[in-house]
């Protein structure tokens, strides 16, 4: 009777090593799936900038244009 239980782990590897891991997993009859990083939305990026203090204030519209183009 097989008493071994499956366990899920997460590894962070360089992209260059993924193919080698796939070959190893196939030989060992492991299940392998990749997880892609969640892409941040524009709102999430903006809120992150606000939390970090990356905000700029313009005294008027001309100053705003100068900051954007300058």
C-alpha contacts under 8 A as a table, 3 or more apart, distances in Angstrom:
res1	aa1	res2	aa2	distance
13	X	17	X	6.49
13	X	18	X	6.95
14	X	17	X	5.58
14	X	18	X	7.03
15	X	18	X	5.44
16	X	19	X	7.03
17	X	20	X	5.40
17	X	21	X	6.38
18	X	21	X	5.07
18	X	22	X	6.18
19	X	22	X	5.04
19	X	23	X	6.33
20	X	23	X	5.17
20	X	24	X	6.28
21	X	24	X	5.04
21	X	25	X	6.01
22	X	25	X	5.09
22	X	26	X	6.11
22	X	32	X	7.12
23	X	26	X	5.17
23	X	27	X	6.32
24	X	27	X	5.19
24	X	28	X	6.23
25	X	28	X	5.12
25	X	29	X	5.90
25	X	30	X	4.82
25	X	31	X	6.81
25	X	32	X	6.73
26	X	29	X	5.06
26	X	30	X	6.15
26	X	31	X	7.80
27	X	30	X	7.75
40	X	44	X	5.86
40	X	45	X	6.37
41	X	44	X	5.17
41	X	45	X	6.31
42	X	45	X	5.09
42	X	46	X	6.12
43	X	46	X	5.00
43	X	47	X	6.11
44	X	47	X	5.19
44	X	48	X	6.11
45	X	48	X	5.06
45	X	49	X	6.24
46	X	49	X	5.05
46	X	50	X	6.31
47	X	50	X	5.03
47	X	51	X	6.24
48	X	51	X	5.10
48	X	52	X	6.24
49	X	52	X	5.07
49	X	53	X	6.12
49	X	54	X	5.00
49	X	55	X	7.00
50	X	53	X	5.00
50	X	54	X	5.75
50	X	55	X	6.15
51	X	54	X	7.66
57	X	64	X	7.90
58	X	61	X	7.17
58	X	63	X	5.48
58	X	64	X	5.11
58	X	67	X	7.82
59	X	63	X	6.11
59	X	64	X	7.47
60	X	63	X	5.30
60	X	64	X	6.31
61	X	64	X	4.92
61	X	65	X	6.26
62	X	65	X	5.19
62	X	66	X	6.16
63	X	66	X	4.97
63	X	67	X	6.17
64	X	67	X	5.12
64	X	68	X	6.22
65	X	68	X	5.06
65	X	69	X	6.03
65	X	70	X	7.86
66	X	69	X	5.35
66	X	70	X	5.17
67	X	70	X	5.14
